[in-house]
């Protein structure tokens, strides 16, 4: 009997570990979407992530796989691509999207533009329990346990930390960063963020041989992408010349991501120098900036 109990506990622990890893994978992949939607539309990131996890079975349901629909939104007059899937009744019409990002955006618009859900936006943005209960009261789902399931997902996986992350970001516009990459191995600096519009930064970077002082501006494009231009004053010791300082311009793309619940910027660009260094005037640039 004890052996059977041990085996059952072991099997349960394996499934529990697998489920936790699946949730973590989903959250790491889509948390940046939820934070962006929270900033833009005032929907808690925790609620959006929990609904996505529940409605799409962490992106593994048949519906989410064939339609990229992570929130179980039915057609309701939808004029674009559709799929048909058995739900409350057989062969129901569901919205189909090009990608998951579009599903996250349409979920926001579905709540914002539907009078049925207007009472949600009178709630405290950081009160996920009230949001979960009111979603059910407004008729988002027919499952009588829907609210509790959403709350359990948020609390079991600490998704409320993403709401807190948004809260801390909305209060702080000046944010320090540590940067790692190529050709400069390490740097540190200060960013000023005007969310969904632009950010300005200054940083000092160094490698084993050379260093730079940067001043940059990047403008928001969409989907957490930015494009900007950086001016760099580069120091490179040259024993054959008195000229050790170089001027450069760096056009670069930046994408904002959440890596293990830490805000990060991934930068890819090219360094155009006013004078050749070892017969080279253009260098690639790639870096990861961790914001704190």
C-alpha positions, -999 to +999 in steps of 0.1 A: +000+000+000+028+024+009+045+016-024+013+025-043+010+058-024+046+066-032+041+059-069+010+080-070+028+109-053+057+106-077+035+106-107+015+136-094+048+155-088+059+149-123+027+162-138+027+192-114+063+200-124+054+198-161+024+220-156+045+246-138+071+246-165+044+250-191+029+280-173+063+296-169+071+291-205+037+308-215+043+337-191+079+343-202+067+343-238+037+366-235+042+387-204+055+416-225+022+416-244+002+418-212+022+446-198+020+466-230-018+461-231-020+471-194-002+504-202-024+511-232-058+500-221-058+497-184-064+459-181-043+441-154-015+421-168-023+394-143-059+390-155-048+389-192-021+363-186-044+342-164-072+343-190-048+333-217-034+304-197-069+292-188-087+298-222-059+284-244-045+258-220-012+276-221-014+278-259-019+240-263-056+238-269-069+228-304-086+262-308-055+282-299-033+262-322-054+265-353-066+301-347-041+318-324-071+327-303-059+327-267-090+341-251-118+320-265-135+350-282-164+340-304-172+357-337-199+381-325-201+399-359-165+393-366-158+402-403-124+386-406-110+351-406-129+325-386-127+289-374-154+266-361-149+246-329-171+227-304-176+247-272-209+252-253-226+239-285-212+221-315-194+239-343-194+274-328-177+303-346-145+317-332-122+346-343-090+336-360-058+358-358-026+360-378-006+358-345-009+357-308+000+394-305-032+402-325-052+380-301-039+399-271-048+432-288-083+421-298-090+409-263-083+444-250-105+460-277-132+434-270-134+445-234-129+482-240-154+486-268-182+464-253-206+482-230-212+449-213-177+451-197-177+489-189-179+483-151-145+466-153-128+499-160-143+515-128-123+490-107-089+494-091-063+484-117-044+464-091-074+446-076-072+414-097-098+396-075-125+422-083-116+420-120-119+382-120-153+383-102-166+411-125-155+393-156-178+364-146-206+387-136-204+405-170-208+371-187-174+365-201-177+328-194-204+303-184-183+283-160-196+290-125-160+286-112-144+309-138-136+337-113-120+314-088-100+296-115-086+330-127-077+340-091-061+306-084-039+309-115-028+344-105-020+334-070-004+300-076+020+315-102+023+350-086+011+368-117+002+398-096+039+406-097+034+418-132+008+443-121+032+455-094+059+457-121+036+480-141+029+500-110+066+506-103+073+515-139+045+540-141+059+558-111+095+557-123+105+574-156+142+574-148+156+539-148+192+526-144+205+499-167+234+475-170+244+466-206+263+436-220+272+429-256+295+435-285+318+454-292+315+469-257+314+441-232+298+460-203+282+494-196+259+512-173+236+542-178+204+560-172+171+559-192+142+583-193+110+566-205+079+582-219+060+549-224+047+541-258+063+572-272+101+573-267+130+569-244+162+589-240+194+575-225+230+581-217+256+554-209+293+547-204+305+514-220+339+497-221+358+466-232+393+454-226+407+480-250+382+508-259+353+526-244+324+550-253+302+577-240+267+575-256+237+597-259+206+582-276+170+587-285+146+559-296+110+563-307+083+537-302+071+519-333+047+492-322+046+458-305+074+468-281+097+478-309+117+510-310+140+526-336+165+552-327+198+570-332+228+572-308+257+595-308+289+580-294+322+595-284+345+565-288+380+562-271+404+539-289+441+541-279+463+542-310+500+541-305+508+553-340+486+585-338+478+612-314+442+608-324+425+586-298+389+599-298+364+591-326+328+602-332+301+578-343+265+575-351+246+543-343+211+536-359+196+507-340+164+487-334+153+479-299+128+455-286+115+456-250+111+421-234+107+406-199+134+381-192+127+360-161+105+388-147+132+414-154+126+442-178+152+442-207+161+459-239+176+440-268+195+463-292+208+456-327+225+482-348+256+494-366+283+518-355+294+543-382+327+559-371+341+591-386+376+577-390+387+542-397+400+520-369+423+493-384+408+500-418+372+495-406+347+523-403+315+503-396+310+478-367+280+457-358+265+463-324+244+439-303+236+444-267+213+434-238+203+461-213+188+450-180+167+477-164+165+480-126 
